[in-house]
């Protein structure tokens, strides 16, 4: 697992705390096991809809699970993107 993959690590940790295997979480969430594996390994970050579904199932906030709390805020653009994601919107909706 990629050390910089905070999102994947948080999802994996939450999944294991709930006692779910990847297969079980895939069945419960209706997200493919391959997609979940790729998110946990950091090969893909997952979109807001997927992260929101996982946050609900794993009883965690979307902000925490998506690692949005760790996004940089150095520029106005970064601040705007972080605010949009934290409030559960798509960039295209902004």
Secondary structure, DSSP 8 states (H G I E B T S, - for coil): --TT-HHHHHHHHHHHHHT--HHHHHHHHT--HHHHHHHHHTS----HHHHHHHHHHTT--HHHHTTGGGS--SSHHHHHHHHHHHTT--GGG-
